[in-house]
Every structure is written in C-alpha cells, then in structure tokens.
Amino acid sequence: MRVEDVKSSQQAIALENKHGAHNYHPLPAVLKKGEGVFVWDVEDKKYYDFLSAYSAVNQGHCHPRIVGAMTKQAETITLTSRAFHNNVLGVFEKYATEYFNFDKLLPMNTGAEAVETAIKICRKWAYEKKGIAETEAQIVVFENNFHGRTTTIISFSNDEGARKNFGPYTPGFIKIAYDDSESLEKVLKENKNIAGVLVEPIQGEAGVYTPQDSFIPEVKRLCNENEVLFMADEIQTGIARTGALLAVCGKCDCQGHCERQETYSRPDLLILGKALSGGAYPVSAVLADDTVMEVIQPGQHGSTFGGNPVAAAVAMEALEVVRDEKLAQNARELGELFRAELNTYIENSTIVNLVRGRGLLNAIVINDSEDSSTAWDICVALKENGLLAKPTHGNIIRFAPPLVINKEELMDCISIIKKTLKEFEK
C-alpha cells in the first residue's frame, strides 16, 4: 500500500488502529497538508490549526525558509554522527548561544531527551562543583508538571495515566506545589542536598496554568540564594510563544539579553525543543554557561543524531524567522486581543468558567467535571466548524495557533470559537 492509496479519513484511522500502538487518542482529523496557519485533511477540508503541534509549529506549517534550509542541507550531507565534526554544528552553536546569551549548547533531538540531559548535567554539577555526596542529589519539581514520558520523567509526574504500571520509579526528586514560592523556600532551607529546581514557566499540559508574575522571579532568587541550579523547561513556552523570546523574560522584549532581573529570570540551564526547528525536524538543546556545562566530558552524554547537519541548519533558520518576522511581538499583541474577546464572551457564558494564558498560549476552562466529555465534544464541534484544538486534563481546551497568524485570521477564529461555544450553552 502507498500513501496515495489512502482515500478517506476513515481508511487512514482504521490503518492506524490496526497496525499502530494505541498510545494516543487523536481527534478524528486526518491531515495531509499544511501551510501557514492552515491544514487540510484527506478530504481536502481546510482548518485553522489551533494546536501548532503543541507549539512546535510557531513559525507556521511548511515555512518556505525553514523547508528551504532543510532541503538544501539534506542534499549535501544529513548525518555524520558525533564521531566526526561537521561544518554546520559549530556555526549553529555560535548562533544559538549568542541568540540566547549563554556560553555553551548541548544539542539533542526531542524535548524529553533535553530534559534528561539537563537532569544529568545538574546532578553532575552538584557532585563536582557543589560538593553533594554522589547519588545523594535531589531535584525539586512541581505538581502537575509535564516534562516528557521517559522512565525518569514519569517518576516525578502525578499523571497516573503516564505513571501506572511503569515502575519501579527513579528516586531523587522532591515534588511541591506549583506557584508556591513559600513551599520552595521551605524545602530549600530544610534540604542541603538539592542540586536544582526544574520548572515550566507556564504549565502547558496542565491546562496552560499561568502562575503569578512573581513566581518565576522568586524561583530564580531562591535558587541563587541557596546555590541551586534554576532549570527552565521552555520546550513549549519558548521561542516567542508567550509574547517574549522566552517565558522567563516575562513581559520583556529583550531577546534574552536583558539584565533587569525583575523582567528576565535567567536560567542556569535553559531547555529548548519543539519550535527550535519550526516543526520541520526533531531538534532540542540545553544551554548553560561554562561553569555548569564544563562538567560534561567526552563519552559522558550524547546522541547519534544530536547536532546533525540538517538539525543545525533547520534550527538556525527557524530562529531567524522568529526574529525577522517579529513573532514574539505578534504573539503578545494578538494574545491580548484573544483573551479580551474571550473574556467578554464568558461574562454571560454558562459553559466557560475561565480564560487564561500569555501571548498565544491560552486555554479555556469548561464548566464541567474533568471526567466529562464536554471539552472533547466541543473540540469535535470546533473541527466541524473549521478549527482544530484539543482538550487537556479533561475539561480544559488549549488554544495555540501558529504565531504567523494575523489579526483578520485571529478574529475569524474567535468567531468560530464563540459560535461553537454557543451550541453548548445551557
């Protein structure tokens, strides 16, 4: 069978159900083409994409500059492994470290790999630089976190769907309440074996849970005071999604170079993925300064594909697009418009309780229990009306369009969302 032989969505879904592992529960949309903010299904129906592959496609589907960079490099050399040097990786490392204002970059492929990398670097730094006894290091994480689904990462998740029957679990993590700097201060004072704090500036998978503006600066301050590494997981929130280059920049438009600590809470370890490639290729990275990154020596960590020439070329072009097309500014302005419009709607709504988010990473909380099907049913109805979104945590719908969306398109999407919600009003 060839791809061309798949003539209907029903046929494609049946093939996946029969021959693929059932590790996802997708919305019943079979996509075959994407361009900018739009995608098309097998039957050629056109939709607005309001998920952006979980914020991987910030630069829009099939951005011609990113696709061009990928194609050009793929025609030259694709993979050397790190057994040899290639002529693109060093250029990318220089570009990205200057772009984000760090000394060093360690390239990987997926977000979960980057998180695992940061955990390893943090622990090694704790033993070799901070003087914690080997195997005794602890890392603070937060309730309702989502950092991936590797064995180590699910060990500190409280999502039972991701955890149950995958043990035994990896020790070495202390979990506390999110958006609670007092709890963090307490645990840091009580435990001298803490090596780092791993945090999402906004918890995306938890339903775009947006903390108080003071929370991330407080995490940074407490880490500094206690000689603990501040690790920011910006896999979903980074690369302009929240209206700044990084969510830890707060409301600052500094491209990560601002030294004003009230607006930019600079991480010791910055974790990136997803939109680092514009959704064109798996690329992730951990960035840090020399005093942290120098603990990694040859043979201690790596990846066959990490830092390959195609990945490096794609990532550079993806970051150039963000800067040249002012996507952070667009996300900030249109995000404010989106929340204002939806907040006006919910003043008289019985189906939506809350709108929250920052930039173009937003969510609505549906007035129903987490185990109800209402949010799913609304997303199916949105699909029928030409917009694709997906529920998270049962009763929350995340809205995250590509950052290349313009005002006219956004207002059209807002009309679709309002129209659909009205169908569910009691």
C-alpha positions in Angstrom: 0.0 0.0 0.0 1.1 3.5 -0.8 0.2 6.8 0.8 -1.7 7.7 -2.4 -3.9 4.7 -1.8 -5.4 6.2 1.3 -8.6 7.9 0.0 -10.5 8.7 3.2 -10.1 9.7 6.8 -11.9 6.6 7.9 -9.5 4.4 6.0 -6.4 6.2 7.5 -7.8 5.9 11.0 -8.6 2.2 10.5 -5.0 1.6 9.4 -3.6 3.2 12.5 -5.9 1.4 14.8 -5.0 -2.0 13.3 -1.2 -1.6 12.8 -0.2 1.1 15.3 0.2 1.1 19.1 -2.7 2.8 20.8 -0.6 5.3 22.7 -2.6 8.4 21.6 -6.2 9.4 21.4 -6.3 11.8 18.4 -9.2 14.0 17.4 -10.7 12.3 14.3 -8.9 14.6 11.8 -6.5 13.0 9.2 -4.2 15.8 8.0 -2.3 15.6 4.7 -1.1 19.2 4.1 -0.2 22.3 6.0 0.6 25.9 5.1 1.0 28.8 7.5 -1.9 28.7 10.0 -3.9 26.2 7.9 -4.1 22.4 7.5 -6.1 20.2 5.1 -7.5 16.8 5.7 -7.6 13.8 3.3 -11.0 15.0 2.0 -9.5 18.5 1.3 -11.4 20.2 4.1 -9.4 23.3 5.3 -8.9 24.1 9.0 -7.3 26.6 11.2 -4.6 24.8 13.3 -5.1 26.0 16.9 -2.7 23.5 18.5 0.5 24.0 16.4 1.8 20.5 17.2 1.9 21.5 20.9 3.7 24.8 20.0 6.3 23.1 17.7 4.9 25.0 14.6 5.3 28.5 15.9 6.6 29.7 12.6 3.7 28.2 10.7 3.4 24.9 8.7 6.0 24.4 6.0 7.6 27.8 6.3 9.4 28.2 3.0 12.6 29.4 4.5 12.8 26.6 7.0 11.9 24.0 4.4 14.5 25.5 2.1 17.2 25.3 4.7 16.3 21.7 5.4 16.2 20.7 1.7 19.5 22.4 0.9 21.3 20.7 3.7 19.7 17.3 3.1 21.0 17.4 -0.4 24.6 17.9 0.9 25.1 15.7 4.0 22.5 14.7 6.6 24.3 12.8 9.3 27.9 12.3 10.4 27.3 11.2 14.0 29.5 13.0 16.6 32.4 10.6 15.8 33.4 13.3 13.3 32.9 17.1 13.1 30.6 18.6 10.6 30.7 22.1 9.1 27.3 23.2 10.4 27.2 22.3 14.1 29.7 24.9 15.3 28.0 27.6 13.3 24.7 26.7 14.9 26.2 26.6 18.4 27.7 30.0 18.0 24.5 31.4 16.5 22.2 29.9 19.2 24.5 30.8 22.2 24.6 34.4 21.0 20.9 34.4 20.3 20.0 33.3 23.9 23.1 34.7 25.6 24.7 31.6 27.0 28.2 30.2 26.7 27.5 26.6 25.6 24.9 24.5 23.9 24.4 20.7 24.1 22.3 19.5 21.1 19.8 16.7 21.3 16.7 15.7 19.3 13.5 15.6 21.4 12.2 17.6 24.3 12.3 14.6 26.7 15.9 14.0 25.7 16.7 17.6 26.5 15.1 17.3 30.0 17.0 14.1 30.7 20.2 15.9 29.6 19.5 18.9 32.0 18.9 16.4 34.8 22.2 14.7 34.2 24.1 18.0 33.9 22.5 19.2 37.1 23.4 16.1 39.1 27.0 16.0 37.9 27.4 19.7 38.7 26.1 19.0 42.2 28.7 16.3 42.8 31.7 18.0 41.2 31.0 21.7 41.9 28.7 21.9 44.9 30.1 19.0 46.8 27.0 17.0 47.4 27.8 13.3 48.0 27.5 11.1 45.0 23.9 9.7 44.5 22.5 12.0 47.2 21.5 14.9 44.9 17.8 15.9 44.9 15.9 17.9 42.3 12.8 19.9 43.1 9.9 19.6 40.7 6.3 20.8 40.7 2.9 19.1 40.9 1.1 18.7 37.6 4.3 19.1 35.7 4.8 17.7 32.2 8.4 17.3 31.0 8.0 14.2 28.8 7.4 10.4 29.3 10.7 8.7 29.8 11.1 6.4 32.8 12.9 9.0 34.8 10.5 11.8 34.0 7.3 9.9 34.8 8.9 9.1 38.1 8.1 12.6 39.3 4.8 13.0 37.4 1.5 12.9 39.1 -0.3 11.9 35.9 -1.4 8.3 36.8 -2.0 7.6 33.1 1.7 8.2 32.4 2.9 6.5 35.6 0.8 3.5 36.5 2.5 0.1 35.8 5.7 1.7 34.5 7.6 1.4 37.8 9.9 1.0 39.7 10.4 4.7 39.6 13.6 6.7 39.6 14.4 8.4 43.0 16.0 11.8 43.6 13.1 14.2 43.2 11.1 16.3 45.6 7.7 17.4 44.4 6.0 20.5 45.7 3.0 22.7 44.8 3.3 24.9 41.7 3.1 28.7 42.0 4.1 28.4 45.7 7.4 30.1 46.4 7.0 29.7 50.2 7.0 25.9 49.8 10.1 26.1 47.6 11.8 28.3 50.2 11.0 25.9 52.9 12.3 22.8 51.1 15.5 24.6 50.1 16.2 25.5 53.7 15.5 22.1 55.0 17.5 20.1 52.5 21.1 20.8 51.7 21.3 18.1 49.0 19.2 19.9 46.5 21.0 20.4 43.2 18.4 22.1 41.1 14.8 23.2 40.5 13.1 22.1 37.3 10.1 24.3 36.3 7.8 25.2 33.4 7.3 28.9 33.4 3.7 28.1 32.4 2.4 24.6 32.8 1.1 23.8 29.3 -0.1 20.2 29.6 -1.7 21.0 32.9 -4.1 23.3 31.1 -1.9 26.5 30.4 -1.7 27.0 34.2 -0.2 30.5 34.3 1.4 31.4 37.7 1.6 34.7 39.4 4.0 37.2 37.8 6.2 37.0 40.9 6.6 33.2 40.9 9.4 32.6 38.4 11.5 35.6 39.6 11.1 34.2 43.2 12.3 30.7 41.9 15.3 32.4 40.4 16.0 34.4 43.6 15.7 31.4 45.9 17.9 29.3 43.6 20.6 31.9 43.7 20.5 32.3 47.4 20.8 28.6 48.0 23.4 27.7 45.3 20.9 25.6 43.4 20.6 25.5 39.6 17.5 27.1 38.1 16.4 24.8 35.2 13.7 26.3 32.9 11.8 23.9 30.7 10.9 26.3 27.8 10.1 23.4 25.3 6.5 24.6 24.9 6.6 28.1 26.2 9.8 29.3 24.5 10.7 30.6 21.0 8.2 33.5 21.2 5.0 31.6 22.1 4.2 33.7 25.2 4.9 37.1 23.6 8.6 37.2 24.6 11.5 35.2 23.3 11.3 33.1 26.5 8.5 32.9 29.0 11.1 33.6 31.8 11.6 37.0 30.1 8.2 37.9 31.4 6.9 41.0 29.5 10.4 42.0 28.4 11.1 42.3 24.6 14.9 41.9 25.1 15.6 38.7 23.1 17.1 37.2 26.2 19.8 39.8 26.7 18.2 41.9 29.4 20.0 42.0 32.7 17.0 43.5 34.6 16.2 40.7 36.9 12.7 42.0 37.6 11.8 41.1 34.0 14.3 38.4 33.0 14.8 35.5 35.3 17.8 34.0 33.6 18.0 30.2 34.0 21.2 28.3 34.8 20.0 25.6 32.4 17.7 26.5 29.5 15.8 23.6 27.9 14.5 24.1 24.4 12.8 21.9 21.8 9.6 22.0 19.6 9.7 25.4 17.8 13.5 25.3 17.8 13.0 23.7 14.4 9.7 25.2 13.5 8.2 21.7 13.5 10.2 20.7 10.5 12.7 18.3 12.2 13.4 17.0 15.7 15.8 19.4 17.4 16.3 20.2 21.1 19.0 21.7 23.1 20.2 22.6 26.6 22.1 25.9 27.1 24.2 26.9 30.0 27.3 28.9 30.9 30.8 27.3 31.1 30.8 26.9 34.9 27.9 24.5 34.5 28.4 22.9 31.1 32.0 22.1 31.6 31.1 19.1 33.9 30.2 17.1 30.7 33.2 15.5 29.2 33.7 13.2 26.1 31.7 10.0 26.3 29.5 11.0 29.2 26.5 12.0 27.2 25.4 12.2 23.6 23.2 11.1 20.7 23.8 9.7 17.3 21.5 12.3 15.7 22.0 15.1 18.1 23.7 18.1 16.4 23.4 16.6 12.9 23.9 19.0 10.0 20.2 19.1 9.0 19.1 19.8 12.5 21.6 22.6 12.9 20.7 24.2 9.6 17.0 24.0 10.3 17.3 25.4 13.8 19.2 28.4 12.7 16.7 29.3 10.0 13.8 28.7 12.4 15.3 31.2 14.9 16.0 33.7 12.1 12.3 33.5 11.1 11.2 34.3 14.7 13.4 37.4 14.8 12.8 38.6 11.2 9.0 38.2 11.3 8.7 39.6 14.9 6.7 36.6 16.1 7.1 37.4 19.8 5.6 40.9 19.2 2.8 39.4 17.2 2.1 36.7 19.8 2.0 39.4 22.6 -0.4 41.8 20.7 -2.8 39.1 19.3 -2.7 37.2 22.6 -4.1 40.2 24.4 -6.8 40.6 21.8 -7.7 36.9 22.0 -8.1 36.9 25.8 -10.0 40.2 25.7 -12.5 38.8 23.2 -13.0 35.5 25.1 -13.3 37.2 28.5 -16.0 39.4 27.1 -17.8 36.3 25.8 -17.6 34.4 29.1 -19.2 37.3 31.1 -22.5 35.7 30.0 -21.5 32.2 29.4 -22.6 29.1 31.3 -20.2 26.7 29.6 -16.8 28.5 30.1 -15.5 29.5 33.6 -12.2 31.0 32.8 -9.8 32.2 30.1 -6.1 32.1 30.9 -2.7 32.3 29.3 0.0 34.6 28.0 0.8 35.5 24.4 -0.7 33.0 22.0 -0.6 30.2 24.6 -4.1 30.2 26.1 -6.8 27.9 27.4 -10.4 28.0 28.4 -11.8 26.0 31.4 -15.0 24.3 30.6 -17.8 24.4 33.2 -17.9 20.6 33.7 -16.0 17.9 35.6 -12.7 16.6 34.4 -14.2 13.2 33.6 -16.9 14.6 31.4 -16.8 14.5 27.6 -17.9 18.1 27.2 -14.5 19.6 26.3 -13.9 16.7 23.8 -17.3 17.3 22.3 -16.6 21.0 21.9 -13.4 20.2 20.1 -15.2 17.8 17.7 -17.7 20.6 17.1 -14.8 23.1 16.5 -13.4 20.7 14.0 -16.7 20.6 12.1 -16.7 24.4 12.1 -13.1 24.5 10.7 -10.8 24.9 13.7 -8.6 22.2 15.3 -7.9 22.2 19.1 -7.6 19.5 21.7 -8.7 19.1 25.3 -6.2 18.6 28.1 -6.9 17.5 31.7 -10.5 16.6 30.7 -12.2 19.9 31.0 -9.7 22.4 29.5 -9.2 23.3 25.9 -5.8 24.7 24.8 -5.6 27.3 22.0 -2.2 27.8 20.5 -2.2 28.9 16.8 1.0 29.3 14.8 2.5 32.7 15.6 2.3 33.8 12.0 -1.4 34.3 12.3 -2.7 37.8 11.5 -5.4 39.8 13.2 -8.0 39.1 10.5 -7.4 35.4 10.8 -7.5 35.5 14.6 -10.8 37.4 14.6 -12.2 34.7 12.2 -11.1 32.0 14.7 -12.6 33.9 17.6 -15.9 33.9 15.7 -15.7 30.2 15.1 -14.9 29.6 18.8 -17.8 31.8 20.0 -20.2 30.2 17.5 -19.2 26.7 18.7 -19.4 27.5 22.4 -22.9 28.9 21.9 -24.0 25.5 20.7 -23.2 24.1 24.2 -24.6 26.9 26.3 -27.3 25.7 28.7 
